[in-house]
Amino acid sequence: MRSVDDQLGRVLEAAVRPAPVRVALSDAYGLRSAEEVIASHPLPAFDQAAIDGYAVRSVDLLGASEGEPVSLPVVGEIPAGSRQPLRLQPGQAVGVVAGAPLPTLADAVVPVDHTDGGAARLQVSRGVLSAAFVRRVGEDVQPGDVALRSEAVIGAAQIGLLAAVGRDKVLVHPRPRVSVVSAGDELVDVSRSGGAGQVPDVCTHALAAAAREAGAEASRIRLVRADARELRAAVEDLLPVSEVVVVCGAVAGRAGAEIQASFTGLGELDATRVAMHPGSSQAFGRIGPDGVPTFLFPSHPGTALMLFEVLVRPLIRVGLGKPDPFRRMLTARLTSPVSSTKDRRGYIRGRLLREQATGDFLVQPLGVSGRHLLSSVADANGIIVIPEDVTDASVDEQVAVAFLPTRA
């Protein structure tokens, strides 16, 4: 029986980052940059007012006070977006709004609150320093500055800066594409009422959502019968448009042999037993001319989700360029005992809590060990990890827990 670490190592060796693509700025959020963007022009591109007020020469306001205000004629007004040049003469003021270009010779903006708000003549009761309330040309970004570093995660601020320096497209590492297939004669789509012996397809819905949560671009594929030719045709269609393929269906027995036969000639799918519980029966290989990482998981949704969490999610995170592809691990005290299968690493869904008095983490095991009922999967925000050499853990015993943050 292969160890979990050995199986995970084989999986991660197959990780490949998708080739960079150029996308519209509006589609770049959350992706990593595949290029270094250099600013070609200054930001701001011109001296502009930072607030509404009056553009002035600061030297003209020396000595201004409440008792002895300085009086200046207002010789015009400049709106935002104005392209008409205006030259300020000594001893004059020009009304400006935030973002408006400063007239020539003006070196400061007086806030309206420092004046009487005059339209033709202005009384200024407080002086300003040179460059006060002015956004100077290039004070944010100079030509030649790096506006976006390669491998930077593109968030709202990065998109804003790229827009400001005039980039409408950016080269990015795209999200890995994950395709999910369910194979089984007993499965029907959730929109249909199943007959006797039929069950709704849960795996494609659940695993596609798990892939999106991991950061991938996920596709939910139509159901196929547990027929080698039908499944092979579906997989062959998916390989050119996928970085990862997950098939949920029978792994062992006659039905499993039929499903595995569909991959004959496409590549080697290594069906093995892995020292973990649940999900020890599984298969993994690199399929097709491009060697696409492909998984075969049991069709039980709780087990398939756990296998996805342990094996596929880290593969996706590596494909996204994440330096640490694994969940945050915590240490918590058990609120009730748990048991695990001998010589296998146990994965048990749990509910993480915080003890008010000490702030310590507690974890409440959910469901029945090894069965992974869907109700317990939905209530969990952590996975209790029991080492291979431990079969029983008692109340208040410290255990390792992978934290599953709740999405807003």
Contacts in CASP RR format, 6 or more apart in sequence:
PFRMAT RR
TARGET T0000
AUTHOR 0000-0000-0000
METHOD contacts of the structure
MODEL  1
MRSVDDQLGRVLEAAVRPAPVRVALSDAYGLRSAEEVIASHPLPAFDQAA
IDGYAVRSVDLLGASEGEPVSLPVVGEIPAGSRQPLRLQPGQAVGVVAGA
PLPTLADAVVPVDHTDGGAARLQVSRGVLSAAFVRRVGEDVQPGDVALRS
EAVIGAAQIGLLAAVGRDKVLVHPRPRVSVVSAGDELVDVSRSGGAGQVP
DVCTHALAAAAREAGAEASRIRLVRADARELRAAVEDLLPVSEVVVVCGA
VAGRAGAEIQASFTGLGELDATRVAMHPGSSQAFGRIGPDGVPTFLFPSH
PGTALMLFEVLVRPLIRVGLGKPDPFRRMLTARLTSPVSSTKDRRGYIRG
RLLREQATGDFLVQPLGVSGRHLLSSVADANGIIVIPEDVTDASVDEQVA
VAFLPTRA
1 272 0 8 1.000
1 273 0 8 1.000
1 274 0 8 1.000
1 275 0 8 1.000
1 280 0 8 1.000
1 343 0 8 1.000
1 344 0 8 1.000
2 272 0 8 1.000
2 273 0 8 1.000
2 274 0 8 1.000
2 275 0 8 1.000
3 274 0 8 1.000
3 275 0 8 1.000
3 388 0 8 1.000
4 274 0 8 1.000
4 275 0 8 1.000
4 276 0 8 1.000
4 310 0 8 1.000
4 345 0 8 1.000
7 272 0 8 1.000
7 274 0 8 1.000
7 282 0 8 1.000
7 284 0 8 1.000
7 311 0 8 1.000
8 310 0 8 1.000
8 311 0 8 1.000
8 314 0 8 1.000
10 270 0 8 1.000
10 284 0 8 1.000
11 284 0 8 1.000
11 293 0 8 1.000
11 311 0 8 1.000
11 312 0 8 1.000
11 314 0 8 1.000
11 315 0 8 1.000
12 314 0 8 1.000
12 315 0 8 1.000
12 318 0 8 1.000
12 325 0 8 1.000
14 285 0 8 1.000
14 286 0 8 1.000
14 291 0 8 1.000
14 293 0 8 1.000
14 315 0 8 1.000
15 293 0 8 1.000
15 315 0 8 1.000
15 318 0 8 1.000
15 319 0 8 1.000
16 243 0 8 1.000
16 319 0 8 1.000
17 173 0 8 1.000
17 176 0 8 1.000
17 319 0 8 1.000
17 320 0 8 1.000
17 321 0 8 1.000
18 173 0 8 1.000
18 174 0 8 1.000
18 175 0 8 1.000
18 176 0 8 1.000
18 177 0 8 1.000
18 243 0 8 1.000
18 319 0 8 1.000
19 174 0 8 1.000
20 34 0 8 1.000
20 35 0 8 1.000
20 171 0 8 1.000
20 172 0 8 1.000
20 173 0 8 1.000
20 174 0 8 1.000
21 171 0 8 1.000
21 172 0 8 1.000
21 174 0 8 1.000
22 169 0 8 1.000
22 170 0 8 1.000
22 171 0 8 1.000
22 172 0 8 1.000
23 31 0 8 1.000
23 169 0 8 1.000
23 170 0 8 1.000
23 172 0 8 1.000
23 174 0 8 1.000
24 168 0 8 1.000
24 169 0 8 1.000
25 159 0 8 1.000
25 162 0 8 1.000
25 163 0 8 1.000
25 167 0 8 1.000
25 168 0 8 1.000
25 169 0 8 1.000
25 170 0 8 1.000
28 154 0 8 1.000
28 159 0 8 1.000
28 162 0 8 1.000
28 170 0 8 1.000
28 172 0 8 1.000
29 154 0 8 1.000
29 155 0 8 1.000
29 156 0 8 1.000
29 159 0 8 1.000
30 153 0 8 1.000
30 154 0 8 1.000
30 155 0 8 1.000
31 153 0 8 1.000
31 154 0 8 1.000
31 172 0 8 1.000
31 173 0 8 1.000
31 174 0 8 1.000
31 175 0 8 1.000
32 151 0 8 1.000
32 152 0 8 1.000
32 153 0 8 1.000
32 154 0 8 1.000
32 172 0 8 1.000
32 173 0 8 1.000
32 320 0 8 1.000
32 321 0 8 1.000
33 148 0 8 1.000
33 149 0 8 1.000
33 150 0 8 1.000
33 151 0 8 1.000
33 152 0 8 1.000
33 154 0 8 1.000
33 158 0 8 1.000
33 170 0 8 1.000
33 171 0 8 1.000
33 172 0 8 1.000
33 173 0 8 1.000
34 150 0 8 1.000
34 151 0 8 1.000
34 171 0 8 1.000
34 172 0 8 1.000
34 173 0 8 1.000
35 148 0 8 1.000
35 150 0 8 1.000
35 170 0 8 1.000
35 171 0 8 1.000
36 146 0 8 1.000
36 148 0 8 1.000
36 149 0 8 1.000
36 150 0 8 1.000
37 146 0 8 1.000
37 147 0 8 1.000
37 148 0 8 1.000
37 162 0 8 1.000
37 165 0 8 1.000
37 167 0 8 1.000
37 170 0 8 1.000
38 144 0 8 1.000
38 145 0 8 1.000
38 146 0 8 1.000
38 147 0 8 1.000
39 141 0 8 1.000
39 142 0 8 1.000
39 143 0 8 1.000
39 144 0 8 1.000
39 145 0 8 1.000
39 146 0 8 1.000
39 147 0 8 1.000
39 165 0 8 1.000
40 143 0 8 1.000
40 144 0 8 1.000
40 165 0 8 1.000
41 143 0 8 1.000
41 165 0 8 1.000
42 137 0 8 1.000
42 138 0 8 1.000
42 141 0 8 1.000
42 142 0 8 1.000
42 143 0 8 1.000
43 138 0 8 1.000
43 140 0 8 1.000
43 141 0 8 1.000
43 164 0 8 1.000
43 165 0 8 1.000
44 135 0 8 1.000
44 136 0 8 1.000
44 137 0 8 1.000
44 138 0 8 1.000
44 139 0 8 1.000
44 140 0 8 1.000
45 137 0 8 1.000
45 138 0 8 1.000
46 101 0 8 1.000
46 102 0 8 1.000
46 137 0 8 1.000
47 101 0 8 1.000
47 102 0 8 1.000
47 134 0 8 1.000
47 135 0 8 1.000
47 136 0 8 1.000
47 137 0 8 1.000
48 99 0 8 1.000
48 100 0 8 1.000
48 101 0 8 1.000
48 102 0 8 1.000
48 134 0 8 1.000
48 135 0 8 1.000
49 55 0 8 1.000
49 78 0 8 1.000
49 96 0 8 1.000
49 97 0 8 1.000
49 98 0 8 1.000
49 99 0 8 1.000
49 100 0 8 1.000
49 102 0 8 1.000
49 109 0 8 1.000
49 133 0 8 1.000
49 134 0 8 1.000
49 135 0 8 1.000
50 98 0 8 1.000
50 99 0 8 1.000
50 109 0 8 1.000
50 133 0 8 1.000
50 134 0 8 1.000
50 135 0 8 1.000
51 98 0 8 1.000
51 109 0 8 1.000
51 111 0 8 1.000
51 133 0 8 1.000
52 96 0 8 1.000
52 97 0 8 1.000
52 98 0 8 1.000
52 111 0 8 1.000
52 112 0 8 1.000
53 95 0 8 1.000
53 96 0 8 1.000
53 97 0 8 1.000
53 109 0 8 1.000
53 110 0 8 1.000
53 111 0 8 1.000
53 112 0 8 1.000
53 115 0 8 1.000
53 133 0 8 1.000
54 72 0 8 1.000
54 74 0 8 1.000
54 93 0 8 1.000
54 94 0 8 1.000
54 95 0 8 1.000
54 96 0 8 1.000
54 109 0 8 1.000
54 110 0 8 1.000
54 112 0 8 1.000
54 115 0 8 1.000
54 122 0 8 1.000
54 124 0 8 1.000
55 78 0 8 1.000
55 88 0 8 1.000
55 93 0 8 1.000
55 94 0 8 1.000
55 95 0 8 1.000
55 96 0 8 1.000
55 102 0 8 1.000
55 103 0 8 1.000
55 106 0 8 1.000
55 108 0 8 1.000
55 109 0 8 1.000
56 72 0 8 1.000
56 88 0 8 1.000
56 91 0 8 1.000
56 92 0 8 1.000
56 93 0 8 1.000
56 94 0 8 1.000
56 106 0 8 1.000
56 108 0 8 1.000
56 109 0 8 1.000
56 110 0 8 1.000
56 124 0 8 1.000
56 128 0 8 1.000
57 88 0 8 1.000
57 90 0 8 1.000
57 91 0 8 1.000
57 105 0 8 1.000
57 106 0 8 1.000
57 107 0 8 1.000
57 108 0 8 1.000
58 107 0 8 1.000
58 108 0 8 1.000
58 127 0 8 1.000
58 128 0 8 1.000
58 129 0 8 1.000
58 130 0 8 1.000
58 132 0 8 1.000
60 70 0 8 1.000
60 72 0 8 1.000
60 90 0 8 1.000
60 91 0 8 1.000
60 92 0 8 1.000
61 70 0 8 1.000
61 110 0 8 1.000
61 124 0 8 1.000
61 126 0 8 1.000
61 127 0 8 1.000
61 128 0 8 1.000
62 127 0 8 1.000
63 70 0 8 1.000
63 127 0 8 1.000
64 70 0 8 1.000
64 124 0 8 1.000
64 125 0 8 1.000
64 126 0 8 1.000
64 127 0 8 1.000
65 125 0 8 1.000
65 126 0 8 1.000
66 125 0 8 1.000
66 126 0 8 1.000
67 125 0 8 1.000
69 116 0 8 1.000
69 123 0 8 1.000
69 124 0 8 1.000
69 125 0 8 1.000
70 123 0 8 1.000
70 124 0 8 1.000
70 127 0 8 1.000
71 121 0 8 1.000
71 122 0 8 1.000
71 123 0 8 1.000
71 124 0 8 1.000
72 91 0 8 1.000
72 92 0 8 1.000
72 93 0 8 1.000
72 121 0 8 1.000
72 122 0 8 1.000
72 124 0 8 1.000
73 91 0 8 1.000
73 92 0 8 1.000
73 93 0 8 1.000
73 120 0 8 1.000
73 121 0 8 1.000
73 122 0 8 1.000
74 92 0 8 1.000
74 93 0 8 1.000
74 94 0 8 1.000
74 95 0 8 1.000
74 118 0 8 1.000
74 119 0 8 1.000
74 120 0 8 1.000
74 121 0 8 1.000
74 122 0 8 1.000
75 88 0 8 1.000
75 89 0 8 1.000
75 92 0 8 1.000
75 93 0 8 1.000
75 94 0 8 1.000
76 86 0 8 1.000
76 94 0 8 1.000
76 95 0 8 1.000
77 94 0 8 1.000
77 95 0 8 1.000
77 96 0 8 1.000
78 84 0 8 1.000
78 86 0 8 1.000
78 94 0 8 1.000
78 95 0 8 1.000
78 96 0 8 1.000
78 97 0 8 1.000
78 100 0 8 1.000
78 101 0 8 1.000
78 102 0 8 1.000
78 103 0 8 1.000
79 97 0 8 1.000
79 100 0 8 1.000
80 97 0 8 1.000
80 98 0 8 1.000
80 99 0 8 1.000
80 100 0 8 1.000
81 99 0 8 1.000
81 100 0 8 1.000
81 101 0 8 1.000
82 100 0 8 1.000
82 101 0 8 1.000
85 103 0 8 1.000
85 104 0 8 1.000
86 94 0 8 1.000
86 103 0 8 1.000
86 104 0 8 1.000
87 103 0 8 1.000
87 104 0 8 1.000
87 105 0 8 1.000
88 94 0 8 1.000
88 103 0 8 1.000
88 104 0 8 1.000
88 105 0 8 1.000
88 106 0 8 1.000
89 105 0 8 1.000
90 105 0 8 1.000
93 110 0 8 1.000
93 122 0 8 1.000
93 124 0 8 1.000
94 103 0 8 1.000
94 106 0 8 1.000
96 102 0 8 1.000
96 109 0 8 1.000
99 135 0 8 1.000
102 109 0 8 1.000
102 134 0 8 1.000
107 130 0 8 1.000
107 131 0 8 1.000
107 134 0 8 1.000
108 128 0 8 1.000
108 129 0 8 1.000
108 130 0 8 1.000
108 131 0 8 1.000
108 132 0 8 1.000
108 133 0 8 1.000
108 134 0 8 1.000
109 128 0 8 1.000
109 132 0 8 1.000
109 133 0 8 1.000
109 134 0 8 1.000
110 124 0 8 1.000
110 126 0 8 1.000
110 127 0 8 1.000
110 128 0 8 1.000
110 133 0 8 1.000
111 133 0 8 1.000
114 124 0 8 1.000
114 125 0 8 1.000
114 126 0 8 1.000
114 127 0 8 1.000
114 128 0 8 1.000
115 122 0 8 1.000
115 123 0 8 1.000
115 124 0 8 1.000
115 125 0 8 1.000
116 122 0 8 1.000
116 123 0 8 1.000
116 125 0 8 1.000
117 123 0 8 1.000
140 164 0 8 1.000
141 147 0 8 1.000
141 161 0 8 1.000
141 164 0 8 1.000
141 165 0 8 1.000
147 161 0 8 1.000
147 162 0 8 1.000
147 165 0 8 1.000
147 167 0 8 1.000
148 154 0 8 1.000
148 158 0 8 1.000
148 161 0 8 1.000
148 162 0 8 1.000
148 170 0 8 1.000
151 321 0 8 1.000
152 158 0 8 1.000
154 162 0 8 1.000
154 170 0 8 1.000
154 172 0 8 1.000
162 170 0 8 1.000
173 319 0 8 1.000
173 320 0 8 1.000
173 321 0 8 1.000
174 217 0 8 1.000
175 215 0 8 1.000
175 216 0 8 1.000
175 217 0 8 1.000
175 320 0 8 1.000
176 215 0 8 1.000
176 216 0 8 1.000
176 217 0 8 1.000
176 243 0 8 1.000
176 244 0 8 1.000
176 316 0 8 1.000
176 319 0 8 1.000
176 320 0 8 1.000
177 216 0 8 1.000
177 217 0 8 1.000
177 218 0 8 1.000
177 219 0 8 1.000
177 241 0 8 1.000
177 242 0 8 1.000
177 243 0 8 1.000
177 244 0 8 1.000
178 208 0 8 1.000
178 211 0 8 1.000
178 216 0 8 1.000
178 217 0 8 1.000
178 218 0 8 1.000
178 219 0 8 1.000
178 242 0 8 1.000
178 243 0 8 1.000
178 244 0 8 1.000
178 245 0 8 1.000
178 246 0 8 1.000
178 312 0 8 1.000
178 316 0 8 1.000
179 218 0 8 1.000
179 219 0 8 1.000
179 221 0 8 1.000
179 238 0 8 1.000
179 241 0 8 1.000
179 242 0 8 1.000
179 244 0 8 1.000
179 245 0 8 1.000
179 246 0 8 1.000
180 203 0 8 1.000
180 204 0 8 1.000
180 207 0 8 1.000
180 208 0 8 1.000
180 211 0 8 1.000
180 218 0 8 1.000
180 219 0 8 1.000
180 220 0 8 1.000
180 221 0 8 1.000
180 245 0 8 1.000
180 246 0 8 1.000
180 247 0 8 1.000
180 248 0 8 1.000
181 204 0 8 1.000
181 221 0 8 1.000
181 223 0 8 1.000
181 224 0 8 1.000
181 231 0 8 1.000
181 234 0 8 1.000
181 235 0 8 1.000
181 238 0 8 1.000
181 245 0 8 1.000
181 246 0 8 1.000
181 247 0 8 1.000
181 248 0 8 1.000
182 201 0 8 1.000
182 203 0 8 1.000
182 204 0 8 1.000
182 223 0 8 1.000
182 224 0 8 1.000
182 247 0 8 1.000
182 248 0 8 1.000
182 249 0 8 1.000
182 299 0 8 1.000
183 223 0 8 1.000
183 224 0 8 1.000
183 225 0 8 1.000
183 226 0 8 1.000
183 231 0 8 1.000
183 247 0 8 1.000
183 248 0 8 1.000
183 249 0 8 1.000
183 250 0 8 1.000
183 259 0 8 1.000
183 299 0 8 1.000
184 223 0 8 1.000
184 224 0 8 1.000
184 225 0 8 1.000
184 226 0 8 1.000
184 249 0 8 1.000
184 250 0 8 1.000
184 255 0 8 1.000
184 299 0 8 1.000
185 225 0 8 1.000
185 226 0 8 1.000
186 197 0 8 1.000
186 198 0 8 1.000
186 199 0 8 1.000
187 198 0 8 1.000
187 199 0 8 1.000
187 200 0 8 1.000
187 201 0 8 1.000
187 223 0 8 1.000
187 299 0 8 1.000
188 194 0 8 1.000
188 195 0 8 1.000
188 198 0 8 1.000
188 199 0 8 1.000
188 200 0 8 1.000
188 201 0 8 1.000
188 223 0 8 1.000
189 200 0 8 1.000
189 201 0 8 1.000
189 223 0 8 1.000
190 200 0 8 1.000
190 201 0 8 1.000
190 202 0 8 1.000
190 205 0 8 1.000
194 200 0 8 1.000
201 223 0 8 1.000
202 301 0 8 1.000
202 374 0 8 1.000
203 248 0 8 1.000
203 249 0 8 1.000
203 297 0 8 1.000
203 299 0 8 1.000
203 301 0 8 1.000
203 304 0 8 1.000
204 220 0 8 1.000
204 221 0 8 1.000
204 223 0 8 1.000
204 248 0 8 1.000
205 220 0 8 1.000
206 301 0 8 1.000
206 302 0 8 1.000
206 304 0 8 1.000
206 305 0 8 1.000
207 218 0 8 1.000
207 246 0 8 1.000
207 248 0 8 1.000
207 304 0 8 1.000
207 305 0 8 1.000
207 308 0 8 1.000
207 312 0 8 1.000
208 218 0 8 1.000
208 219 0 8 1.000
208 220 0 8 1.000
209 218 0 8 1.000
210 305 0 8 1.000
210 308 0 8 1.000
210 309 0 8 1.000
210 312 0 8 1.000
210 313 0 8 1.000
211 217 0 8 1.000
211 218 0 8 1.000
211 244 0 8 1.000
211 308 0 8 1.000
211 312 0 8 1.000
211 316 0 8 1.000
212 218 0 8 1.000
213 407 0 8 1.000
214 312 0 8 1.000
214 313 0 8 1.000
214 316 0 8 1.000
214 317 0 8 1.000
215 316 0 8 1.000
215 317 0 8 1.000
215 320 0 8 1.000
216 243 0 8 1.000
216 244 0 8 1.000
216 316 0 8 1.000
216 320 0 8 1.000
219 238 0 8 1.000
219 241 0 8 1.000
219 242 0 8 1.000
221 234 0 8 1.000
221 238 0 8 1.000
222 234 0 8 1.000
224 230 0 8 1.000
224 231 0 8 1.000
224 234 0 8 1.000
225 231 0 8 1.000
226 249 0 8 1.000
226 250 0 8 1.000
226 255 0 8 1.000
226 256 0 8 1.000
226 258 0 8 1.000
226 259 0 8 1.000
227 258 0 8 1.000
227 262 0 8 1.000
228 258 0 8 1.000
228 259 0 8 1.000
228 261 0 8 1.000
228 262 0 8 1.000
228 264 0 8 1.000
229 262 0 8 1.000
230 262 0 8 1.000
231 247 0 8 1.000
231 259 0 8 1.000
231 262 0 8 1.000
232 262 0 8 1.000
232 263 0 8 1.000
232 266 0 8 1.000
235 245 0 8 1.000
235 247 0 8 1.000
235 262 0 8 1.000
235 263 0 8 1.000
235 266 0 8 1.000
235 287 0 8 1.000
235 294 0 8 1.000
236 266 0 8 1.000
238 245 0 8 1.000
239 245 0 8 1.000
239 266 0 8 1.000
239 287 0 8 1.000
239 288 0 8 1.000
239 289 0 8 1.000
239 290 0 8 1.000
239 292 0 8 1.000
240 290 0 8 1.000
242 292 0 8 1.000
243 292 0 8 1.000
243 293 0 8 1.000
243 319 0 8 1.000
244 292 0 8 1.000
244 293 0 8 1.000
244 294 0 8 1.000
244 295 0 8 1.000
244 312 0 8 1.000
244 315 0 8 1.000
244 316 0 8 1.000
245 287 0 8 1.000
245 292 0 8 1.000
245 293 0 8 1.000
245 294 0 8 1.000
245 295 0 8 1.000
246 294 0 8 1.000
246 295 0 8 1.000
246 297 0 8 1.000
246 304 0 8 1.000
246 308 0 8 1.000
246 312 0 8 1.000
247 259 0 8 1.000
247 294 0 8 1.000
247 295 0 8 1.000
247 296 0 8 1.000
247 297 0 8 1.000
248 296 0 8 1.000
248 297 0 8 1.000
248 298 0 8 1.000
248 299 0 8 1.000
248 304 0 8 1.000
249 255 0 8 1.000
249 256 0 8 1.000
249 259 0 8 1.000
249 296 0 8 1.000
249 297 0 8 1.000
249 298 0 8 1.000
249 299 0 8 1.000
250 256 0 8 1.000
250 258 0 8 1.000
250 259 0 8 1.000
250 298 0 8 1.000
250 299 0 8 1.000
251 259 0 8 1.000
251 271 0 8 1.000
251 281 0 8 1.000
251 282 0 8 1.000
251 283 0 8 1.000
251 296 0 8 1.000
251 297 0 8 1.000
251 298 0 8 1.000
252 281 0 8 1.000
259 296 0 8 1.000
260 269 0 8 1.000
260 271 0 8 1.000
260 283 0 8 1.000
260 296 0 8 1.000
263 269 0 8 1.000
263 287 0 8 1.000
263 294 0 8 1.000
266 287 0 8 1.000
266 288 0 8 1.000
267 285 0 8 1.000
267 286 0 8 1.000
267 287 0 8 1.000
267 288 0 8 1.000
267 291 0 8 1.000
268 285 0 8 1.000
268 286 0 8 1.000
269 283 0 8 1.000
269 284 0 8 1.000
269 285 0 8 1.000
269 287 0 8 1.000
269 294 0 8 1.000
269 296 0 8 1.000
270 283 0 8 1.000
270 284 0 8 1.000
270 285 0 8 1.000
271 281 0 8 1.000
271 282 0 8 1.000
271 283 0 8 1.000
271 296 0 8 1.000
272 282 0 8 1.000
272 283 0 8 1.000
272 284 0 8 1.000
273 280 0 8 1.000
273 281 0 8 1.000
274 280 0 8 1.000
274 282 0 8 1.000
275 343 0 8 1.000
275 344 0 8 1.000
275 345 0 8 1.000
275 388 0 8 1.000
276 310 0 8 1.000
276 344 0 8 1.000
276 345 0 8 1.000
276 346 0 8 1.000
276 347 0 8 1.000
277 340 0 8 1.000
277 341 0 8 1.000
277 344 0 8 1.000
277 345 0 8 1.000
277 346 0 8 1.000
277 347 0 8 1.000
277 370 0 8 1.000
278 300 0 8 1.000
278 302 0 8 1.000
278 303 0 8 1.000
278 306 0 8 1.000
278 347 0 8 1.000
278 370 0 8 1.000
278 371 0 8 1.000
278 372 0 8 1.000
279 297 0 8 1.000
279 298 0 8 1.000
279 303 0 8 1.000
279 306 0 8 1.000
279 307 0 8 1.000
280 344 0 8 1.000
281 298 0 8 1.000
282 295 0 8 1.000
282 296 0 8 1.000
282 297 0 8 1.000
282 298 0 8 1.000
282 307 0 8 1.000
282 311 0 8 1.000
283 295 0 8 1.000
283 296 0 8 1.000
284 293 0 8 1.000
284 294 0 8 1.000
284 295 0 8 1.000
284 296 0 8 1.000
284 311 0 8 1.000
285 293 0 8 1.000
285 294 0 8 1.000
285 295 0 8 1.000
286 292 0 8 1.000
286 293 0 8 1.000
286 294 0 8 1.000
287 294 0 8 1.000
293 315 0 8 1.000
295 307 0 8 1.000
295 311 0 8 1.000
295 312 0 8 1.000
297 303 0 8 1.000
297 304 0 8 1.000
297 307 0 8 1.000
297 308 0 8 1.000
298 304 0 8 1.000
298 307 0 8 1.000
300 372 0 8 1.000
301 374 0 8 1.000
301 377 0 8 1.000
302 372 0 8 1.000
302 373 0 8 1.000
302 374 0 8 1.000
302 377 0 8 1.000
303 372 0 8 1.000
305 372 0 8 1.000
305 377 0 8 1.000
306 347 0 8 1.000
306 372 0 8 1.000
306 383 0 8 1.000
309 327 0 8 1.000
309 347 0 8 1.000
309 383 0 8 1.000
309 402 0 8 1.000
310 347 0 8 1.000
313 325 0 8 1.000
313 327 0 8 1.000
314 325 0 8 1.000
314 326 0 8 1.000
315 325 0 8 1.000
316 325 0 8 1.000
317 324 0 8 1.000
317 325 0 8 1.000
317 326 0 8 1.000
318 325 0 8 1.000
326 402 0 8 1.000
327 383 0 8 1.000
327 402 0 8 1.000
327 403 0 8 1.000
327 404 0 8 1.000
328 402 0 8 1.000
328 403 0 8 1.000
329 385 0 8 1.000
329 400 0 8 1.000
329 401 0 8 1.000
329 402 0 8 1.000
329 403 0 8 1.000
330 352 0 8 1.000
330 361 0 8 1.000
330 400 0 8 1.000
330 401 0 8 1.000
330 402 0 8 1.000
330 403 0 8 1.000
331 361 0 8 1.000
331 398 0 8 1.000
331 399 0 8 1.000
331 400 0 8 1.000
331 401 0 8 1.000
332 352 0 8 1.000
332 360 0 8 1.000
332 361 0 8 1.000
332 362 0 8 1.000
332 363 0 8 1.000
332 398 0 8 1.000
332 399 0 8 1.000
332 401 0 8 1.000
333 355 0 8 1.000
333 360 0 8 1.000
333 361 0 8 1.000
333 362 0 8 1.000
333 363 0 8 1.000
333 396 0 8 1.000
333 397 0 8 1.000
333 398 0 8 1.000
333 399 0 8 1.000
334 362 0 8 1.000
334 363 0 8 1.000
334 365 0 8 1.000
334 384 0 8 1.000
334 393 0 8 1.000
334 394 0 8 1.000
334 395 0 8 1.000
334 396 0 8 1.000
334 397 0 8 1.000
334 399 0 8 1.000
335 353 0 8 1.000
335 362 0 8 1.000
335 363 0 8 1.000
335 364 0 8 1.000
335 365 0 8 1.000
335 395 0 8 1.000
336 364 0 8 1.000
336 365 0 8 1.000
336 395 0 8 1.000
337 392 0 8 1.000
337 393 0 8 1.000
337 394 0 8 1.000
337 395 0 8 1.000
338 348 0 8 1.000
338 365 0 8 1.000
338 369 0 8 1.000
338 384 0 8 1.000
338 386 0 8 1.000
338 392 0 8 1.000
338 393 0 8 1.000
338 399 0 8 1.000
339 369 0 8 1.000
339 391 0 8 1.000
339 392 0 8 1.000
339 393 0 8 1.000
340 346 0 8 1.000
340 348 0 8 1.000
340 369 0 8 1.000
340 386 0 8 1.000
340 390 0 8 1.000
340 391 0 8 1.000
340 392 0 8 1.000
340 393 0 8 1.000
341 370 0 8 1.000
341 391 0 8 1.000
342 391 0 8 1.000
343 388 0 8 1.000
343 389 0 8 1.000
344 388 0 8 1.000
345 385 0 8 1.000
345 386 0 8 1.000
345 387 0 8 1.000
345 388 0 8 1.000
346 384 0 8 1.000
346 385 0 8 1.000
346 386 0 8 1.000
347 383 0 8 1.000
347 384 0 8 1.000
347 385 0 8 1.000
347 386 0 8 1.000
348 365 0 8 1.000
348 366 0 8 1.000
348 369 0 8 1.000
348 370 0 8 1.000
348 383 0 8 1.000
348 384 0 8 1.000
348 386 0 8 1.000
349 365 0 8 1.000
349 366 0 8 1.000
349 367 0 8 1.000
349 372 0 8 1.000
349 376 0 8 1.000
349 377 0 8 1.000
349 379 0 8 1.000
349 380 0 8 1.000
349 382 0 8 1.000
349 383 0 8 1.000
349 384 0 8 1.000
350 363 0 8 1.000
350 364 0 8 1.000
350 365 0 8 1.000
350 366 0 8 1.000
350 376 0 8 1.000
350 379 0 8 1.000
350 380 0 8 1.000
350 381 0 8 1.000
350 382 0 8 1.000
350 383 0 8 1.000
350 384 0 8 1.000
350 401 0 8 1.000
351 363 0 8 1.000
351 364 0 8 1.000
351 366 0 8 1.000
351 379 0 8 1.000
351 380 0 8 1.000
351 381 0 8 1.000
351 382 0 8 1.000
352 361 0 8 1.000
352 362 0 8 1.000
352 363 0 8 1.000
352 381 0 8 1.000
352 382 0 8 1.000
352 401 0 8 1.000
352 403 0 8 1.000
353 361 0 8 1.000
353 362 0 8 1.000
353 363 0 8 1.000
353 364 0 8 1.000
354 360 0 8 1.000
354 361 0 8 1.000
354 362 0 8 1.000
355 361 0 8 1.000
355 362 0 8 1.000
361 401 0 8 1.000
363 382 0 8 1.000
363 384 0 8 1.000
363 399 0 8 1.000
363 401 0 8 1.000
365 384 0 8 1.000
366 376 0 8 1.000
366 379 0 8 1.000
366 380 0 8 1.000
367 373 0 8 1.000
367 375 0 8 1.000
367 376 0 8 1.000
380 404 0 8 1.000
381 403 0 8 1.000
381 404 0 8 1.000
381 405 0 8 1.000
381 406 0 8 1.000
382 401 0 8 1.000
382 402 0 8 1.000
382 403 0 8 1.000
382 404 0 8 1.000
383 401 0 8 1.000
383 402 0 8 1.000
383 404 0 8 1.000
384 399 0 8 1.000
384 400 0 8 1.000
384 401 0 8 1.000
385 399 0 8 1.000
385 400 0 8 1.000
385 401 0 8 1.000
385 402 0 8 1.000
386 393 0 8 1.000
386 399 0 8 1.000
393 399 0 8 1.000
END
